[in-house]
């Protein structure tokens, strides 16, 4: 039996694949390489370049490789872009997800681990955020992920497709082999490190008047290795006949943008000039997770809780791969 990983050439996907391969799982990665990198795919796995809109291709992969579970990470994931181009996000994150689910049902595959997001909560009423918190996304990206969660629940009722939805907070950090290489880069920590490495002159901080401790956004950063480990536990949960579940994945501590800037300065030993810009549409002031449910029901642990350690791992990967995956 094998695991199909969609989006396995992306940032989080590549680390999930690495972690699964380390455990000895048979893995097939499906990615169209629009945003992923072929060089990011672990050499121990089977790679197929294909698009989720191609149902026939998906069904063929599921049957030929005797897939018993899908880990679905393929999605567009930029908040600001989703506000400007909502159709792009609903078409890919929802419509293509439906195509994947229909292919699974047709092929007799009834287990899926879904890469969701804290963006489904929108502006929180209280923090830390539990899974019982109301869902009211502030942007189309969050709505696309929430819509697919609702679809998963409907497919469970209608077809028995069991699922685990993992609501990531802010993934960060790197392993020795796999790190963050987006083009263009939009995430805070790698952009800060690009300034420290001399690839940027400065960094823009979006918003300085949020209702937070220093006026900048507060986010919960969780190491990408810890996110990957949750996928193994989710697979085990489903294979042990767990029914369905939605779980937050976060550190449980919130760090403001300015705190992250200062931590990056300490880790790199370099000055990182900043300037303030207007807030981005659809950005909540604060997102901090409660991950107690993942700990109690999946047995998950976030092992890397220190922000400096998270940033150090990303910095080490960037220095070892100064051109990202281009040089591989």
Buried (B, 14 or more C-beta within 10 A) or exposed (E): EBBBBBBBBBBBBBBBBBBBBEEEBBBBBBBBBEBBBEBBBBEBBBBBEBBBBBBEBBBBBBBEBEBBBBBBBBBBBBBBBBBEBBEBBBBBBBBBBBBBBBBBBBBEBBBBBBBBBBBBBBEBEEBBBBBEBEBBBBBBBBBBBBBBBEBBBEBBEEEEBBBBBBBBBBBBBBBEBBBBBBEEBBBBBBBBBBBBBEEBEEBEBBBBEBEBEEBBBBBBBBBBBBBBBBBBBBBEBBEEEBEBBBBBBBBBBBBBBBBBBBBBBEBBEBEBEBEBEEBBEBBBBBBBBBBBBBBEBBEBBBEBBEBEBBBBBBBBBBEEBEEBBEEE
